[in-house]
Amino acid sequence: MKSDIDRLMRERKLDAIIVTGGEEFNSARYYLSNGAQITHGSVFKLRDKPALLVCSRMELEEAQKSGLNVKTDVELGYYDRLKEAESDAIRAAALHWSDILRHLGLQEGRIGLYGTWQINKTIALYQVLRAELPAYVFVVEEKATLIEAAMLTKDADEIARLRWVAERSNQAMAVAWETIANLRAEGDYLLDDAGGRVTIGAIKGLVRRELMARGLEDTNMIFAQGRDAGFPHSRGEADMPLRLGQSIVFDLFPREMGGGYHHDMTRTWCVGYAPPEIKAAYDTVIKAFDVAVEAYGLNKPTHLMQEAVLDFFEAAGHPTARSDSGAMEGYIHSAGHGVGIEIHEGPSISHLRHDDSFQIGNVLTIEPGLYYPERGYGVRVEDLFIIDENGELVSLTPFRKDLVIPLKRADGQPQ
């Protein structure tokens, strides 16, 4: 949580942290600036002191919505430094940072660097900082960063936002279900009211509109059918017509409009009917989901959940990422991951990571799956959970887990 940042700075022997970046969405800057909608700017924070948000004068109004102390780069002399540096923007930024740190009262010390920027500019800035500001040691953390550690658990305000996104994500998926259920079948295909074949692209477009109407944005959902469903991150082909009896992996992970907190949920559907092999695989995945939930325990190492799922799938005869690290079919990913401003955060739920444990305030997915692309199908089921103040695992994804979407129409008319 953000309230842990000063403690984390003490543990890491950091006197200050700086979060910077360019125009792209920057989860670390978004987090420390309380969601300020800025495209330029950096956050400077000394240990046990309030943070300062430095922005361009064009974004002062938006920056002030952060609730932080805000100053513009003009106020702090950036353009004087740019002139001194003969328009070398990287060197001017380094000198400007020195001015800001001294303005905040830090004459020397260890400073952690965070944020998202173009890699060439990041490397160049780091090199200039080391050369121009020898009084400061700029620390680049190699493992879980301070920001990642803070984001690992969510406070009450963050949980409220995650619940808000969850409710609307479930609503959008419900619209997709109902829309498909009301289509008409002709042969193996599904038709719209005009008699045209309904495509994956049409369903994705519908879902995007439903998300936008609810204040959410799509972040490249997965809606993959048949063989494509057998590849966990295949997005699906927009021009592929929907067909009866094929598995559809629908993984929906939208976020608040313009950047913010995510939901993450997956359902596997067959329209009209499910072939026996897909039904058997689906029943196995549902059992694996229950195994994962049963393996949960507050303060337990997260890898034990993954190992329970691996044990289950391997006993059922399926290859796994543990039994064959090069496997391209069977169960080939982890049991889940944390979710927040990033779609993939801590904790990790993998047999390869033994340093995470379940904590109050975690928000995480549980998502076992089986993938057999050469057999023409894949199956995954995913809920998003919070670990509440009582240490209980609480799902934010109440949407039904039925495999088959039964069609309600025959010969173009409601039954």
SEFI-298517 format. One record per residue (C-alpha): residue number from 1; residue in three letters; chain; x, y, z. Coordinates in Angstrom, 3 decimals. Last residue first. Example, Ala and Ser with C-alpha at 12.3 -4.5 7.8 and 13.67 -1.06 7.14 Angstrom:
! SEFI-298517
[2, "SER", "A", [13.670, -1.060, 7.140]]
[1, "ALA", "A", [12.300, -4.500, 7.800]]
! end
This chain:
! SEFI-298517
[415, "GLN", "A", [-38.596, -19.865, -28.757]]
[414, "PRO", "A", [-37.691, -16.449, -30.115]]
[413, "GLN", "A", [-37.933, -16.307, -33.913]]
[412, "GLY", "A", [-35.299, -16.587, -36.620]]
[411, "ASP", "A", [-36.007, -20.195, -37.539]]
[410, "ALA", "A", [-35.227, -21.230, -33.958]]
[409, "ARG", "A", [-34.079, -18.811, -31.300]]
[408, "LYS", "A", [-32.984, -19.136, -27.656]]
[407, "LEU", "A", [-29.581, -20.682, -28.321]]
[406, "PRO", "A", [-27.990, -22.428, -25.357]]
[405, "ILE", "A", [-24.580, -20.996, -24.359]]
[404, "VAL", "A", [-22.696, -24.072, -23.162]]
[403, "LEU", "A", [-19.832, -24.005, -20.657]]
[402, "ASP", "A", [-21.681, -22.545, -17.696]]
[401, "LYS", "A", [-19.415, -20.654, -15.278]]
[400, "ARG", "A", [-21.842, -17.878, -14.450]]
[399, "PHE", "A", [-20.588, -14.357, -13.685]]
[398, "PRO", "A", [-19.781, -13.818, -10.005]]
[397, "THR", "A", [-16.281, -12.407, -10.613]]
[396, "LEU", "A", [-15.113, -10.364, -7.621]]
[395, "SER", "A", [-14.358, -13.553, -5.695]]
[394, "VAL", "A", [-13.496, -13.352, -1.982]]
[393, "LEU", "A", [-10.561, -15.252, -0.421]]
[392, "GLU", "A", [-10.832, -14.699, 3.330]]
[391, "GLY", "A", [-7.996, -13.210, 5.388]]
[390, "ASN", "A", [-10.440, -11.337, 7.608]]
[389, "GLU", "A", [-9.486, -7.969, 6.062]]
[388, "ASP", "A", [-10.235, -9.351, 2.611]]
[387, "ILE", "A", [-8.035, -11.291, 0.233]]
[386, "ILE", "A", [-9.420, -10.161, -3.088]]
[385, "PHE", "A", [-10.251, -12.479, -5.948]]
[384, "LEU", "A", [-10.464, -12.271, -9.748]]
[383, "ASP", "A", [-11.994, -15.300, -11.423]]
[382, "GLU", "A", [-10.608, -17.300, -14.333]]
[381, "VAL", "A", [-11.671, -20.349, -16.332]]
[380, "ARG", "A", [-9.596, -21.575, -19.292]]
[379, "VAL", "A", [-10.237, -24.137, -22.034]]
[378, "GLY", "A", [-8.542, -24.664, -25.387]]
[377, "TYR", "A", [-9.653, -26.425, -28.545]]
[376, "GLY", "A", [-8.881, -27.760, -31.996]]
[375, "ARG", "A", [-7.135, -31.046, -31.278]]
[374, "GLU", "A", [-3.946, -29.517, -32.666]]
[373, "PRO", "A", [-4.482, -26.537, -30.374]]
[372, "TYR", "A", [-4.713, -28.599, -27.173]]
[371, "TYR", "A", [-4.720, -26.172, -24.252]]
[370, "LEU", "A", [-5.885, -26.801, -20.693]]
[369, "GLY", "A", [-6.512, -24.001, -18.191]]
[368, "PRO", "A", [-6.204, -22.896, -14.589]]
[367, "GLU", "A", [-7.011, -19.255, -13.786]]
[366, "ILE", "A", [-7.014, -17.953, -10.206]]
[365, "THR", "A", [-6.505, -14.216, -10.322]]
[364, "LEU", "A", [-5.230, -11.945, -7.595]]
[363, "VAL", "A", [-5.911, -8.904, -5.459]]
[362, "ASN", "A", [-3.779, -8.956, -2.312]]
[361, "GLY", "A", [-5.015, -6.795, 0.565]]
[360, "ILE", "A", [-4.430, -9.368, 3.288]]
[359, "GLN", "A", [-1.396, -11.400, 2.264]]
[358, "PHE", "A", [-0.766, -14.630, 0.328]]
[357, "SER", "A", [2.940, -15.451, 0.112]]
[356, "ASP", "A", [5.636, -14.658, -2.455]]
[355, "ASP", "A", [9.313, -15.722, -2.444]]
[354, "HIS", "A", [9.028, -19.210, -3.946]]
[353, "ARG", "A", [8.691, -18.351, -7.632]]
[352, "LEU", "A", [9.140, -21.166, -10.173]]
[351, "HIS", "A", [6.082, -23.121, -9.025]]
[350, "SER", "A", [4.065, -20.055, -9.954]]
[349, "ILE", "A", [1.416, -17.915, -8.278]]
[348, "SER", "A", [3.072, -14.508, -8.591]]
[347, "PRO", "A", [1.965, -11.867, -6.130]]
[346, "GLY", "A", [2.468, -9.443, -7.617]]
[345, "GLU", "A", [1.336, -7.511, -10.676]]
[344, "HIS", "A", [0.090, -8.433, -14.152]]
[343, "ILE", "A", [-2.822, -6.309, -15.416]]
[342, "GLU", "A", [-1.017, -3.265, -14.084]]
[341, "ILE", "A", [-3.045, -0.714, -12.128]]
[340, "GLY", "A", [-4.206, -3.681, -10.072]]
[339, "VAL", "A", [-3.929, -7.414, -10.614]]
[338, "GLY", "A", [-1.828, -10.120, -8.952]]
[337, "HIS", "A", [-1.103, -13.392, -10.678]]
[336, "GLY", "A", [-2.600, -16.800, -11.376]]
[335, "ALA", "A", [-2.234, -20.573, -11.604]]
[334, "SER", "A", [0.868, -20.306, -13.780]]
[333, "HIS", "A", [1.130, -21.341, -17.411]]
[332, "ILE", "A", [1.397, -24.422, -19.601]]
[331, "TYR", "A", [-1.363, -26.844, -18.637]]
[330, "GLY", "A", [-1.734, -29.238, -21.579]]
[329, "GLU", "A", [-0.064, -28.300, -24.834]]
[328, "MET", "A", [3.096, -26.526, -25.946]]
[327, "ALA", "A", [5.362, -28.267, -23.431]]
[326, "GLY", "A", [8.955, -27.037, -23.238]]
[325, "SER", "A", [9.195, -27.143, -19.445]]
[324, "ASP", "A", [7.847, -30.701, -19.476]]
[323, "SER", "A", [6.592, -32.092, -16.152]]
[322, "ARG", "A", [6.622, -28.622, -14.600]]
[321, "ALA", "A", [5.037, -26.682, -17.476]]
[320, "THR", "A", [2.371, -29.369, -17.557]]
[319, "PRO", "A", [1.460, -32.439, -19.589]]
[318, "HIS", "A", [-2.003, -33.863, -18.838]]
[317, "GLY", "A", [-2.613, -37.370, -17.509]]
[316, "ALA", "A", [-5.160, -36.658, -14.774]]
[315, "ALA", "A", [-2.441, -37.084, -12.121]]
[314, "GLU", "A", [-0.451, -34.413, -13.985]]
[313, "PHE", "A", [-3.415, -32.031, -13.887]]
[312, "PHE", "A", [-3.982, -32.477, -10.156]]
[311, "ASP", "A", [-0.317, -32.293, -9.143]]
[310, "LEU", "A", [0.123, -29.147, -11.236]]
[309, "VAL", "A", [-2.906, -27.558, -9.563]]
[308, "ALA", "A", [-1.531, -28.360, -6.100]]
[307, "GLU", "A", [1.880, -27.042, -7.181]]
[306, "GLN", "A", [0.322, -23.768, -8.305]]
[305, "MET", "A", [-1.346, -23.301, -4.932]]
[304, "LEU", "A", [1.882, -24.216, -3.111]]
[303, "HIS", "A", [3.734, -21.542, -5.102]]
[302, "THR", "A", [1.775, -18.859, -3.247]]
[301, "PRO", "A", [3.541, -19.482, 0.041]]
[300, "LYS", "A", [0.920, -19.582, 2.818]]
[299, "ASN", "A", [0.364, -16.320, 4.713]]
[298, "LEU", "A", [-3.429, -16.700, 4.445]]
[297, "GLY", "A", [-4.318, -20.065, 2.960]]
[296, "TYR", "A", [-5.360, -21.069, -0.523]]
[295, "ALA", "A", [-5.073, -24.708, -1.596]]
[294, "GLU", "A", [-8.869, -25.120, -1.610]]
[293, "VAL", "A", [-9.169, -22.330, -4.180]]
[292, "ALA", "A", [-6.584, -24.020, -6.397]]
[291, "VAL", "A", [-8.278, -27.413, -6.150]]
[290, "ASP", "A", [-11.609, -25.775, -7.043]]
[289, "PHE", "A", [-10.069, -24.295, -10.199]]
[288, "ALA", "A", [-8.551, -27.694, -10.995]]
[287, "LYS", "A", [-12.028, -29.227, -10.736]]
[286, "ILE", "A", [-13.344, -26.599, -13.143]]
[285, "VAL", "A", [-10.433, -27.367, -15.479]]
[284, "THR", "A", [-11.278, -31.082, -15.448]]
[283, "ASP", "A", [-14.940, -30.399, -16.206]]
[282, "TYR", "A", [-13.850, -28.225, -19.126]]
[281, "ALA", "A", [-11.574, -30.923, -20.518]]
[280, "ALA", "A", [-14.404, -33.465, -20.376]]
[279, "LYS", "A", [-16.845, -31.049, -22.032]]
[278, "ILE", "A", [-14.282, -30.285, -24.745]]
[277, "GLU", "A", [-13.817, -33.992, -25.484]]
[276, "PRO", "A", [-17.587, -34.649, -25.402]]
[275, "PRO", "A", [-18.445, -31.922, -27.941]]
[274, "ALA", "A", [-20.194, -28.912, -26.347]]
[273, "TYR", "A", [-23.562, -27.668, -27.590]]
[272, "GLY", "A", [-25.330, -24.565, -28.849]]
[271, "VAL", "A", [-22.410, -22.150, -28.527]]
[270, "CYS", "A", [-19.401, -23.459, -26.619]]
[269, "TRP", "A", [-18.020, -21.094, -24.028]]
[268, "THR", "A", [-14.897, -20.712, -21.916]]
[267, "ARG", "A", [-14.892, -17.900, -19.388]]
[266, "THR", "A", [-12.080, -15.609, -18.352]]
[265, "MET", "A", [-11.893, -12.689, -15.927]]
[264, "ASP", "A", [-9.481, -9.864, -15.174]]
[263, "HIS", "A", [-10.529, -6.479, -13.765]]
[262, "HIS", "A", [-8.257, -3.503, -14.049]]
[261, "TYR", "A", [-7.433, -0.307, -12.160]]
[260, "GLY", "A", [-6.362, 2.899, -13.874]]
[259, "GLY", "A", [-5.695, 4.174, -17.366]]
[258, "GLY", "A", [-7.718, 6.466, -19.614]]
[257, "MET", "A", [-11.026, 4.734, -18.940]]
[256, "GLU", "A", [-10.842, 2.349, -15.999]]
[255, "ARG", "A", [-9.478, -1.011, -17.003]]
[254, "PRO", "A", [-10.514, -3.978, -19.090]]
[253, "PHE", "A", [-9.324, -7.594, -18.732]]
[252, "LEU", "A", [-11.710, -9.900, -20.585]]
[251, "ASP", "A", [-10.546, -13.412, -21.506]]
[250, "PHE", "A", [-13.089, -15.218, -23.684]]
[249, "VAL", "A", [-11.817, -18.680, -24.664]]
[248, "ILE", "A", [-14.269, -20.033, -27.232]]
[247, "SER", "A", [-14.554, -23.793, -27.665]]
[246, "GLN", "A", [-16.300, -24.917, -30.828]]
[245, "GLY", "A", [-19.766, -26.511, -30.851]]
[244, "LEU", "A", [-21.497, -24.004, -33.097]]
[243, "ARG", "A", [-19.441, -21.588, -35.122]]
[242, "LEU", "A", [-18.688, -17.888, -34.851]]
[241, "PRO", "A", [-17.284, -16.509, -38.092]]
[240, "MET", "A", [-13.568, -15.600, -38.200]]
[239, "ASP", "A", [-13.026, -12.045, -39.481]]
[238, "ALA", "A", [-11.677, -10.659, -36.197]]
[237, "GLU", "A", [-9.240, -13.535, -35.624]]
[236, "GLY", "A", [-8.717, -14.484, -31.980]]
[235, "ARG", "A", [-6.450, -12.820, -29.399]]
[234, "SER", "A", [-4.148, -15.831, -29.069]]
[233, "HIS", "A", [-2.709, -15.571, -25.565]]
[232, "PRO", "A", [-3.361, -19.092, -24.253]]
[231, "PHE", "A", [-2.918, -20.891, -27.594]]
[230, "GLY", "A", [-5.521, -23.667, -27.783]]
[229, "ALA", "A", [-8.289, -21.102, -28.234]]
[228, "ASP", "A", [-6.802, -20.422, -31.682]]
[227, "ARG", "A", [-7.570, -24.042, -32.641]]
[226, "GLY", "A", [-11.267, -23.470, -31.991]]
[225, "GLN", "A", [-12.192, -19.906, -31.091]]
[224, "ALA", "A", [-10.317, -17.013, -29.495]]
[223, "PHE", "A", [-11.889, -13.976, -27.854]]
[222, "ILE", "A", [-8.976, -12.423, -25.977]]
[221, "MET", "A", [-9.327, -8.787, -24.978]]
[220, "ASN", "A", [-6.983, -6.062, -26.202]]
[219, "THR", "A", [-7.005, -3.588, -23.296]]
[218, "ASP", "A", [-10.671, -2.654, -23.596]]
[217, "GLU", "A", [-11.733, 0.559, -21.918]]
[216, "LEU", "A", [-14.109, 1.184, -19.030]]
[215, "GLY", "A", [-16.565, 3.966, -18.168]]
[214, "ARG", "A", [-19.700, 1.824, -18.412]]
[213, "ALA", "A", [-20.723, 2.878, -21.923]]
[212, "MET", "A", [-17.100, 2.284, -22.925]]
[211, "LEU", "A", [-17.309, -1.321, -21.741]]
[210, "GLU", "A", [-20.529, -1.978, -23.635]]
[209, "ARG", "A", [-19.039, -0.479, -26.794]]
[208, "ARG", "A", [-15.934, -2.642, -26.445]]
[207, "VAL", "A", [-18.108, -5.725, -25.885]]
[206, "LEU", "A", [-20.094, -5.100, -29.063]]
[205, "GLY", "A", [-16.924, -4.548, -31.089]]
[204, "LYS", "A", [-15.490, -7.800, -29.731]]
[203, "ILE", "A", [-18.663, -9.625, -30.743]]
[202, "ALA", "A", [-18.499, -8.184, -34.269]]
[201, "GLY", "A", [-14.794, -9.002, -34.596]]
[200, "ILE", "A", [-15.463, -12.613, -33.623]]
[199, "THR", "A", [-17.837, -12.805, -36.550]]
[198, "VAL", "A", [-21.587, -13.145, -36.975]]
[197, "ARG", "A", [-22.573, -14.547, -40.365]]
[196, "GLY", "A", [-25.048, -12.338, -42.178]]
[195, "GLY", "A", [-28.789, -12.980, -42.244]]
[194, "ALA", "A", [-29.799, -9.387, -41.495]]
[193, "ASP", "A", [-30.866, -10.347, -37.971]]
[192, "ASP", "A", [-27.431, -11.799, -37.268]]
[191, "LEU", "A", [-26.426, -15.340, -38.123]]
[190, "LEU", "A", [-24.507, -18.053, -36.301]]
[189, "TYR", "A", [-22.786, -20.796, -38.280]]
[188, "ASP", "A", [-22.658, -24.586, -38.155]]
[187, "GLY", "A", [-25.779, -25.051, -40.283]]
[186, "GLU", "A", [-27.846, -21.922, -39.863]]
[185, "ALA", "A", [-28.057, -20.782, -36.279]]
[184, "ARG", "A", [-29.975, -17.741, -35.055]]
[183, "LEU", "A", [-28.525, -15.364, -32.473]]
[182, "ASN", "A", [-30.241, -14.675, -29.153]]
[181, "ALA", "A", [-27.785, -16.674, -27.032]]
[180, "ILE", "A", [-24.915, -14.759, -28.633]]
[179, "THR", "A", [-26.352, -11.428, -27.520]]
[178, "GLU", "A", [-27.163, -12.750, -24.076]]
[177, "TRP", "A", [-23.613, -14.007, -23.485]]
[176, "ALA", "A", [-22.031, -10.797, -24.824]]
[175, "VAL", "A", [-24.312, -8.697, -22.611]]
[174, "ALA", "A", [-23.316, -10.803, -19.586]]
[173, "MET", "A", [-19.642, -10.162, -20.376]]
[172, "ALA", "A", [-20.303, -6.424, -20.268]]
[171, "GLN", "A", [-22.081, -6.726, -16.911]]
[170, "ASN", "A", [-19.226, -8.747, -15.421]]
[169, "SER", "A", [-16.792, -6.031, -16.487]]
[168, "ARG", "A", [-19.051, -3.408, -14.921]]
[167, "GLU", "A", [-19.107, -5.079, -11.514]]
[166, "ALA", "A", [-15.390, -5.791, -11.612]]
[165, "VAL", "A", [-14.461, -2.200, -12.431]]
[164, "TRP", "A", [-16.405, -0.920, -9.420]]
[163, "ARG", "A", [-14.985, -3.677, -7.185]]
[162, "LEU", "A", [-11.473, -2.676, -8.234]]
[161, "ARG", "A", [-12.265, 0.946, -7.414]]
[160, "ALA", "A", [-13.508, 0.013, -3.942]]
[159, "ILE", "A", [-10.439, -2.166, -3.385]]
[158, "GLU", "A", [-8.199, 0.781, -4.249]]
[157, "ASP", "A", [-9.988, 3.026, -1.756]]
[156, "ALA", "A", [-9.765, 0.359, 0.959]]
[155, "ASP", "A", [-6.025, -0.195, 0.527]]
[154, "LYS", "A", [-4.414, -2.623, -1.901]]
[153, "THR", "A", [-1.465, -4.958, -1.355]]
[152, "LEU", "A", [1.331, -5.722, -3.832]]
[151, "MET", "A", [1.349, -2.112, -5.052]]
[150, "ALA", "A", [3.864, -1.125, -2.348]]
[149, "ALA", "A", [6.212, -3.967, -3.290]]
[148, "GLU", "A", [5.931, -3.091, -6.971]]
[147, "ILE", "A", [6.795, 0.522, -6.202]]
[146, "LEU", "A", [9.787, -0.511, -4.077]]
[145, "THR", "A", [11.017, -2.708, -6.896]]
[144, "ALA", "A", [10.900, -6.475, -7.055]]
[143, "LYS", "A", [14.328, -7.497, -8.345]]
[142, "GLU", "A", [17.102, -5.442, -9.955]]
[141, "GLU", "A", [16.590, -2.121, -8.207]]
[140, "VAL", "A", [18.289, 0.799, -9.971]]
[139, "VAL", "A", [19.801, 3.113, -7.374]]
[138, "PHE", "A", [21.105, 6.578, -8.174]]
[137, "VAL", "A", [23.825, 7.568, -5.688]]
[136, "TYR", "A", [23.790, 11.328, -5.192]]
[135, "ALA", "A", [26.657, 13.732, -4.526]]
[134, "PRO", "A", [28.165, 12.793, -7.898]]
[133, "LEU", "A", [25.424, 14.658, -9.810]]
[132, "GLU", "A", [26.745, 15.364, -13.335]]
[131, "ALA", "A", [28.348, 12.035, -14.241]]
[130, "ARG", "A", [25.916, 9.675, -12.525]]
[129, "LEU", "A", [22.932, 11.702, -13.694]]
[128, "VAL", "A", [24.306, 11.841, -17.245]]
[127, "GLN", "A", [24.565, 8.053, -17.462]]
[126, "TYR", "A", [21.089, 7.573, -16.021]]
[125, "LEU", "A", [19.618, 10.108, -18.461]]
[124, "ALA", "A", [21.194, 8.357, -21.449]]
[123, "ILE", "A", [19.958, 4.948, -20.340]]
[122, "THR", "A", [16.420, 6.245, -19.828]]
[121, "LYS", "A", [16.447, 8.140, -23.131]]
[120, "ASN", "A", [17.463, 5.008, -25.042]]
[119, "ILE", "A", [14.921, 2.889, -23.164]]
[118, "GLN", "A", [11.969, 5.157, -23.874]]
[117, "TRP", "A", [10.329, 5.944, -20.532]]
[116, "THR", "A", [8.448, 4.191, -17.746]]
[115, "GLY", "A", [8.826, 4.889, -14.042]]
[114, "TYR", "A", [11.242, 4.348, -11.194]]
[113, "LEU", "A", [14.616, 5.588, -9.878]]
[112, "GLY", "A", [15.673, 5.095, -6.257]]
[111, "ILE", "A", [17.845, 7.787, -4.704]]
[110, "ARG", "A", [20.694, 7.311, -2.222]]
[109, "GLY", "A", [22.038, 10.455, -0.598]]
[108, "GLU", "A", [23.320, 14.003, -0.977]]
[107, "GLN", "A", [22.117, 17.584, -0.551]]
[106, "LEU", "A", [18.479, 16.708, 0.087]]
[105, "GLY", "A", [16.511, 19.750, 1.296]]
[104, "LEU", "A", [13.532, 19.669, -1.058]]
[103, "HIS", "A", [14.935, 22.596, -3.056]]
[102, "ARG", "A", [18.217, 20.661, -3.116]]
[101, "LEU", "A", [16.437, 17.718, -4.717]]
[100, "ILE", "A", [14.655, 20.027, -7.170]]
[99, "ASP", "A", [17.837, 21.796, -8.268]]
[98, "SER", "A", [19.636, 18.483, -8.773]]
[97, "TRP", "A", [16.697, 17.265, -10.817]]
[96, "HIS", "A", [17.004, 20.336, -13.043]]
[95, "LEU", "A", [20.693, 19.559, -13.609]]
[94, "ALA", "A", [19.775, 16.039, -14.745]]
[93, "ALA", "A", [16.913, 17.309, -16.913]]
[92, "ALA", "A", [19.201, 19.896, -18.564]]
[91, "ARG", "A", [21.693, 17.150, -19.389]]
[90, "ILE", "A", [18.972, 15.105, -21.083]]
[89, "ALA", "A", [17.426, 18.089, -22.870]]
[88, "ASP", "A", [20.701, 19.319, -24.432]]
[87, "SER", "A", [19.397, 22.777, -25.421]]
[86, "GLU", "A", [22.753, 24.504, -24.786]]
[85, "ALA", "A", [22.959, 23.000, -21.269]]
[84, "GLU", "A", [22.827, 26.475, -19.718]]
[83, "LYS", "A", [19.746, 27.296, -21.829]]
[82, "LEU", "A", [18.068, 24.106, -20.684]]
[81, "ARG", "A", [19.034, 24.896, -17.083]]
[80, "ASP", "A", [17.378, 28.288, -17.313]]
[79, "TYR", "A", [14.381, 26.560, -18.858]]
[78, "TYR", "A", [14.125, 24.162, -15.923]]
[77, "GLY", "A", [14.127, 26.895, -13.293]]
[76, "LEU", "A", [11.894, 25.481, -10.574]]
[75, "GLU", "A", [8.938, 27.754, -11.292]]
[74, "VAL", "A", [9.146, 26.865, -15.009]]
[73, "ASP", "A", [9.168, 23.134, -14.216]]
[72, "THR", "A", [5.838, 23.644, -12.509]]
[71, "LYS", "A", [5.210, 22.975, -8.833]]
[70, "VAL", "A", [2.693, 20.685, -7.174]]
[69, "ASN", "A", [2.260, 19.536, -3.552]]
[68, "LEU", "A", [0.106, 16.470, -3.882]]
[67, "GLY", "A", [-3.707, 16.298, -3.992]]
[66, "SER", "A", [-3.440, 14.665, -7.421]]
[65, "LYS", "A", [-6.030, 17.081, -8.826]]
[64, "GLN", "A", [-3.261, 19.699, -8.810]]
[63, "ALA", "A", [-1.597, 17.852, -11.681]]
[62, "GLU", "A", [-4.627, 18.313, -13.932]]
[61, "GLU", "A", [-4.630, 22.082, -13.415]]
[60, "LEU", "A", [-0.852, 22.375, -13.777]]
[59, "GLU", "A", [-0.734, 20.439, -17.037]]
[58, "MET", "A", [0.262, 23.175, -19.467]]
[57, "ARG", "A", [2.732, 24.574, -16.918]]
[56, "SER", "A", [4.731, 21.371, -17.180]]
[55, "CYS", "A", [4.819, 19.144, -14.130]]
[54, "VAL", "A", [6.711, 18.576, -10.886]]
[53, "LEU", "A", [4.785, 16.530, -8.326]]
[52, "LEU", "A", [6.245, 16.780, -4.823]]
[51, "ALA", "A", [5.782, 13.968, -2.302]]
[50, "PRO", "A", [5.352, 14.553, 1.419]]
[49, "LYS", "A", [8.320, 13.723, 3.676]]
[48, "ASP", "A", [9.207, 10.566, 5.621]]
[47, "ARG", "A", [11.785, 9.610, 2.984]]
[46, "LEU", "A", [12.092, 12.251, 0.289]]
[45, "LYS", "A", [9.661, 12.082, -2.600]]
[44, "PHE", "A", [9.973, 13.455, -6.118]]
[43, "VAL", "A", [7.221, 12.730, -8.657]]
[42, "SER", "A", [7.901, 13.531, -12.298]]
[41, "GLY", "A", [5.958, 15.207, -15.065]]
[40, "HIS", "A", [4.632, 14.858, -18.568]]
[39, "THR", "A", [1.481, 13.176, -19.884]]
[38, "ILE", "A", [-0.714, 14.020, -16.915]]
[37, "GLN", "A", [-3.998, 12.511, -15.801]]
[36, "ALA", "A", [-3.311, 12.420, -12.052]]
[35, "GLY", "A", [-4.122, 8.949, -10.738]]
[34, "ASN", "A", [-3.004, 9.431, -7.151]]
[33, "SER", "A", [0.364, 10.858, -8.250]]
[32, "LEU", "A", [2.248, 7.905, -6.728]]
[31, "TYR", "A", [0.175, 5.290, -8.563]]
[30, "TYR", "A", [-0.090, 7.096, -11.903]]
[29, "ARG", "A", [3.678, 7.676, -11.837]]
[28, "ALA", "A", [4.315, 3.974, -11.205]]
[27, "SER", "A", [1.703, 2.902, -13.787]]
[26, "ASN", "A", [3.075, 5.078, -16.577]]
[25, "PHE", "A", [0.816, 5.514, -19.580]]
[24, "GLU", "A", [2.929, 6.861, -22.445]]
[23, "GLU", "A", [3.932, 10.531, -22.569]]
[22, "GLY", "A", [7.361, 10.193, -21.010]]
[21, "GLY", "A", [8.555, 9.061, -17.634]]
[20, "THR", "A", [9.555, 9.890, -14.075]]
[19, "VAL", "A", [9.258, 8.486, -10.581]]
[18, "ILE", "A", [11.959, 9.756, -8.224]]
[17, "ILE", "A", [12.664, 8.237, -4.825]]
[16, "ALA", "A", [14.533, 9.692, -1.886]]
[15, "ASP", "A", [16.789, 8.770, 1.019]]
[14, "LEU", "A", [16.761, 5.091, 0.133]]
[13, "LYS", "A", [18.177, 2.519, 2.546]]
[12, "ARG", "A", [16.053, -0.280, 1.091]]
[11, "GLU", "A", [14.345, -1.020, 4.417]]
[10, "ARG", "A", [13.957, 2.709, 5.072]]
[9, "MET", "A", [12.399, 3.267, 1.653]]
[8, "LEU", "A", [10.028, 0.353, 2.212]]
[7, "ARG", "A", [8.895, 1.869, 5.504]]
[6, "ASP", "A", [8.337, 5.220, 3.786]]
[5, "ILE", "A", [6.344, 3.515, 1.022]]
[4, "ASP", "A", [4.113, 1.371, 3.236]]
[3, "SER", "A", [1.221, 3.873, 3.365]]
[2, "LYS", "A", [1.076, 3.613, -0.414]]
[1, "MET", "A", [0.000, 0.000, 0.000]]
! end
